[in-house]
Amino acid sequence: MALETIKTTRLVGNLKIGDETVKQYTVDVNEEGVSTIYESMYNSELYAKNRTEMRKQEKEFSDKRYELEDAILAELEVPETAEQ
């Protein structure tokens, strides 16, 4: 037996109309910048009625996810001699 530890970074996006969370995204990004994405729909009727706004928020969240992935990848590309 051996202990395995995995470092991840988690990003959670709550897509809202007013105060109500309509949909939630959770993204876990591993140390190699690879994402695992989970989504939960809480109110499909409200989502359908506000599809344009929901898609806008989804794009904003995707952009943040890509920024996070890119930051992790940039850290991996730093030469080891630069860290010393």
Secondary structure, DSSP 4 states (H G I P E B T S, - for coil): -------EEEEEEEEEETTEEEEEEEEEEETTS-EEEEEEES-HHHHHHTHHHHHHHHHHHHHHHHHHHHHHHHHHHS-HHHH-
